[in-house]
């Protein structure tokens, strides 16, 4: 029996249309817009000025505080503006605009494609290299990686868990990176293990990526301490707590961090970025993005420079289809719909999904028929129907008692509801208000 | 450029709907319906059609003229209520009584609470119990099974095994006397469906086929029916072992009366059963105990409908105190 997490879960149609598509480099655009806040935490502080010339890989904004990340130029050219731009959600965000002249990389980066397997850096040097490279969690949460690698005092990491689950339908970028960059990823994992002193690393991969599992098993055999863990296909297995439960059978308590059970979780894409940072001194300024959708002409996986307009990526996949209704940043279950497709690709953009009118149609919500399906799919063991009701009536204390703060917003409840109730919409609303209430109490 | 829509996640839906679930239940009821037509002939058709049509009619009228909203009679729930009501009455019940039953089921049992999803009690059972109390004679005069019969009102009548047993015990006979007497038709007939009784009580096998179908389609889970059966076996088993002359064995309980129909189709009604799996098991255990208590110690030979209705009333309480297992 394949391992998986214990409670709930769904199995939406996978629709991995771009599976097996080789990673292609997206042409460098004429101009990139690099937001200063591509991570959780404080926005980075610019260290360049308007009119400066920058090279590819040059630091253009510095981490502002412990939970923050460096930002590097993804192209070489002239800084034309440091100003507010409209981001994908329609909000104003500070960003550096660079007019592209050519593609001259800073000399520190080893542009050679040669595979380097021997880690020479010490534990501290690895963490420093990762922080310098501005690496963040590339699965979409964009939590600065060096912060996760420095656990609070008194905690010891036993396991490094690598998330190769990619449980969201449609997305294939992690899958393709696993197929094409497996050896590099293993070295990245070894660096991460060294950084946190973990003796064991487990790569969790869902069983729909058999080729990746096989590929990794062959390579991992030669490396001590790295284990491949094939997992049953079940959404939301990529959730941090779910993945830890599925791979090592430990449950992270409500409100606690993974390190409390001795686990540190990193994404496959992050492990690859770590390899490039540690072995090649290359900062994080490009990433693989899936562009897909049922009406998209040629879905694929592209290596994109950070700051490239999303519209350009869509153009590379055959342009925006006529029946487009929504453009999603991320996957269909947890991704955010975009209002502005000229906004840039950021470090957390794992995919761009174009949803056609047919798929986007929402049915009218009906009375709850109390079938209990939302309760049975909830992976956190909550009662979505009840949380929805409490959120509508704004009963915040009750919401707190019913553990609304544990909700990981995976969307399984809304996905399943036969009465098509927008359960998660209301729960998210209630969760936000409850969080404010809890903060104000302190 | 196209106009882009924005909305919160998730952006896809499973495609499951109320209709899919309701019509799934109806498909699961087909074997039992065919079986009842086979056993009770034209009467089964008349009763079923009357019940279903009048339920649809009353739901439409109430939604359109009293509640002034768009009628949703084809969501399948009214058809289920009608069919289950028909399954709970004798096949020679006069049409006007069925219509009254449908009015009570839909009007009082369902619509007065606010329609689908809001009712506390299973509408079909509300209708059935109302009829049982109001028309005790008509409701307990069952036509005998005579193969495919075309007679509707004038068919020969008799009692159900449960009623026969109750009467036998009342007149001083022991259980074994009854089981070996000529009035008892035997377990095989009870399993395959050759007994007097309400429409849907005919064949346990036909209902179990429907159960398998619903499990396969994931319309219901096993928790409620299995916990009812297990409780009946354990509780009636203890009684039987303590005094085999006074108390009949658990398999008689399982195969007789509305046990199968109630446990599989009535107790599992989405709206009136608990949400969490733990809650479902408590609900099932409650129904099992109450059914046996009513059958063995009560005045009525059959206790399934009362047991389900009583436990329906406990459902909000069970939901309140039976939280699902949290993640950690």
Interface residues (C-beta under 8 A of the other chain):
Chain A: X7 X10 X12 X90 X169 X241 X251 X252 X253 X254 X320 X322 X324 X325 X326 X327 X328 X332 X333 X334 X335 X336 X337 X338 X339 X341 X353 X355 X359 X360 X362 X363 X366 X367 X368 X369 X370 X371 X372 X373 X375 X376 X378 X379 X380 X381 X382 X383 X385 X386 X403 X406 X409 X411 X412 X414 X415 X416 X417 X418 X419 X420 X422 X424 X425 X428
Chain B: X1 X2 X4 X5 X6 X7 X8 X9 X10 X11 X12 X13 X14 X16 X17 X18 X20 X21 X114 X115 X116 X117 X118 X221 X270 X271 X272 X273 X274 X275 X276 X277 X280 X319 X323 X324 X325 X326 X327 X328
